[in-house]
């Protein structure tokens, strides 16, 4: 550990599935001296705290602008609908903040939160963990070094093996906001290009909650980048073979394939092919746990000392605009320019 850096007192808001994962990573990190958990359901926070040997505090105490707990950093892992408000409260406290994506469910709330953070110059990071994945970084370097030639096409895939709970779906923002915002962010980051147009379609299979929430269980998006490069994105809440996250880049001189590892959920029907050799990925936590660990380490070593985060609120707003453009395309059954949504 850097002798000039001392362990921090960090509060984590939200101890659902992803919050508990973050709590476990933070509890063992050498730069976290004290971890405080808070959740709207206090018993859930106490249960998680007991498992980790840390303490809890009421949400109101954690978000009190006078900072009675003496917090030095904040992690937001609550439901999406609360993110914008909590980011604004973090600005009033004035401590470095990490927030899970997306930062809001709509552009108005997103802009309010982003403006507050930018005006306060709050050190922060938004949770798009794929930026810390080894494969995506290698693909980015191949593209930047010219080894793929001119990028002509790309194909992404984000498919869950199991659907979310029915009660999660109505407030999630839908598959494009909740799920594909990761894809939109990584495409922008990896290519250095903005998405300018989308066309989205899909189906409502399985749980009735998808149709009742104007959401898709399975979707396909075509995307056009600013330089004319075209790509596609497939998503599903019911990918029976396993959890699948991939990105294929096809250029004039070669290709790069992210996620084509020994646990990719493929089943080859060709003779004498034994690939892949291992059991498929189970879920996003198993697939990306090392990335989440690197992402939190980055937050603790960068925004916590006033340095820029790897992913900013402006990046998060760009991904949100693309996702909402997909919603508009879904509702109006037509291609939508991203600048149409504001």
N, C-alpha and C positions, 0 to 999 in steps of 0.2 A: 504494500500500500504506500502511496505517496505520503511522505512524512508531514507534508503541509495540508493534507486532507484528513479530516476527522470524521468518524462515524456520525451519521445524521439521525435525527428524529423524524420519521416519515409516517404519515397517516395514509391509510388506504380506505377509500370509500367504495363499498359494494363488495360483498363476498359471495356472489353467485359462482358459477363454474369458472369463469375466467378470472374473477377476483381472487378466488382461493388459489388458483395457479400462480397469480402474481404474488400473493402473500407468501406462498412457500418459497418462491425464488428470492423475495426480498428478505425473508427471515434468515436466510443463510448467507446473505451477501455481506462481505466484510465492511462495506461502507454504510451499512444500516446498523446503527447502534441501538435504536429502539423503534419498534413497529407497533403502530396503533391501528386497530381495525374498527370500522364503523359501518353500520348498515341500517336501513330503515326498519328491518326486522332484527331487533337487538339480540334475540336469542340465537339467530343464525350467526351473528358476529361473535357472540360469546362462545359458541360451539367451535368455530374456526380458530378463535384465539386460544382456547384451551388445548386444541390439538397442536398448535405451534408454540405454545408457551409464551404468548405475548398478551398485551392487554387491549381493552376496548375503550371506546368513548362514544357518547351520543353524537349523532350526525350534526346537530346544531352546535355542539362545542367545537367540532372539527372545522366547521365552516364559519365560525364566529370571526368577524374581521379584526377583532382585537387580539386574536391568536392566543387565547389563554393557555393552550397546551404547549406553547413554545415550539410549534412545528417548524421544520426547516424545508420540508418538501411534501407534496401531495400527489397521490395516485388516484385517478378517477376510473373506476371499473363498474360503474352503476349502469342501469338501463339507459338506452340511447336517449330517451325523451328527457332525461335529467342532465345530459352532458353540457348543454349550452349554459344553463343556469349555474351549474357548479363551476364552470370555467370563469364566469363573471364573478362569482364569489371568490374564486382563487385570486383574481386580480385585486380584489379588495383586501385580501389577506396579504398579498404581495410575496408569495413564495413560489419557487419553481414547481411546475406542475406537468405531470404526464397524464394524458387522457386517452382512453380507448376510442377508436373510431366508431361510427362517424361523430362529428362534433355536434350534429343536430339532425333533425328530421326534415327541416325545410330551410330554404335560403334565408328567410328573414331572421330566424333565430340564429342560424349559423353566422350571418353577417354581424349581428349584435355581439356575439361571443368573440368572433375574430377581431372586430374593431376594438373591443375592450382589451384584448390581449396585446394587440399591436400598439395601442395608445399607451398602455401601461408598460410596454417593453418587457413583458413578463417572460422570463426564460421558460421554455416549454417544449414538449414533444408530443406528437399525436401517434397513436399506436397502429402503425402500418408495418408490422413485423417482417414482411417479406423483403424489405430493404436490407435486412440483416441475414438473409439466406445465402449460403455459399453459392448455390447454383445460379440464382438470379444475378449475383455479383459477377460470376464468371461470364455469363451471357452478355451482361452489360459491357464488360471489358472487351470481349470478342467483337462486339458490334462497334465500339468506339475505336478499336485498333484497326478496323477495316477488314478483319478476317472473314466477315460474312459478305463483304461487298456492299452493295446497296440493298437495304431492307425493302422487300417488296410485299411480303405477307407475314401475318402472325396469327397464331391460334392459341387462345387461352382456355383453360378449363378449371372450374371450381365446383366440385361435386361432393356433397356430404353423403355418407353412407346411411345416416339416419336423419329423419326430419326433426326440426325443433318441436318442443311441446306446443300444443294448440294455443295455449294462453300466451305464448311468446309472440306469435305471428302478428296479431293486430297492431301491436305497438312497435314492431321491429323496423318499420319503414319499407318492408318488402325485400324481395330477393336482390334487387339492384342496389339498394342502399345498404342493407345489412350484410350481404354476401359479396356482391361484385365490386363494392367500393375498393376492396383490396386489389382486384384486377385493374381497375381504372387507375389507381395510384401507381401500381408497379409498371404499367404500360407507359405512363407519363415519365416516370423516373428512369426507366431502362432505355427508352428510345429518345428522350429529350424532346419529344413532340407532344403537342396538345391534341386532344381528340376534338374534332370540329363537328362531326355528325354521327348520329347513331340511328339504327333501326332495330327495334326490340319486339320480339314475339315470344309466345310460350304457351303453356298449358297448365290447367289446374287439376292435377290428378291426386289421388290419395286423400288426405284429410280435407274435409269440407271447409276447414278454416282458411285455406288459401283463397278459394273463390269468395268466401264471405268477407275477406279482407282486401279484395281486389289485388291479389298477389298471384304469383306463379309458383308452382312446385318445380317446374322445369322451364328453362328459357334459353333462347339463342339471341345474341346481339351481334350485329355487324357494325364495325367502327371504321371511320375514316380519319386519318391523322392529317395534320396541317400540310404535310408535304405530299399528300395523296396516297400514302401507304394505306392499304386496307387490311382488316383483320376480323376475326370472329371470336366469340366467347360463348362457351356452353356452360350451363349451370344446372344443378339438380339438387333436390333435397332427398332423393331416393336413388343413390348410386349403389346398388346392391353388392358390387364386387369389392367396394372399399372406398376410403376417402381419397379423392383424386384432385390434386392441384398441379397443373402443368402450364408451361408456356413454350410454344414452338415459334422460333424465329427463322424465316426463310429469306435468304438474300441471294444476290446474283453470283456470289462466290462460295456460298456454303450455308449451313444451317446450325442452329444451336437449340437444344431441347432441355428445358428446365423440368425437373421432376421425373425424369426417366431413370429412376433408381431401382434398386433391388426390391423395393416394396411397392412399386407402382401397381395399382389394381388392374392389371391386364390378365387376360387368359388367351394365350396363343393357341390357335387350332391348326397350326402348321406342323408338319412332321419334324421330329427331332429338335424341337425348340423347347428348352427348359427355362426360358426367361418369362417372368422374373422368378428368382429362386426362393424368395422369402414371403411370409404372410403379408398381405396388403396393410397399408396404414389404416388405423381404426378411426381416428378423428383428427381435427385440426390441432389439438393440443399435442398429441403424439407426433404429428408431422412437423410442427414448428416449435416445439419446446426449446431447442437450442437457440432459435431466433429470438424468442421472447426473452430468454436469459441475456443474450447479447444486447437486446434493445434496452432492457432495464439497466444494464451495466453502462450503456452509452448515456442514458439519462442521468445516472448518478455521477458520471465522470465529466459530463458536459453541461447540460442545462443547470444542474445543481451548483455549478461554479460560474454560471453566467454565460457559458458558451452556447452557440446555436444548437438546436436539436436537429436530428436527421430529417424529421418530417414536421413541417410547420402547419399552423392553422390555415395559411394560404394554400398549401398543398391539399389539406383536408377539404377546403372549400372547392377546389378544382375537381376533386373526386366526387364530391356531393353534387356538383352541377351536372356532371356526366350521368350520375345515377338518376337524378331527377329528370334529365332529358330522356332517359330510357323509360321512366314512368309515363312521361308525356307521349312518347312514341307508342307505348302499350295502349294507352287510353284512346289515342287518335288514329291508330293503325297507319302510321306514315313515318317516313324518315324525319328526324328532327335535328336541326342545327343546335349545337350546345348554347350558342349565344342567344337563342330564343328564350331560354329560361331565366336570363338575367345575369 
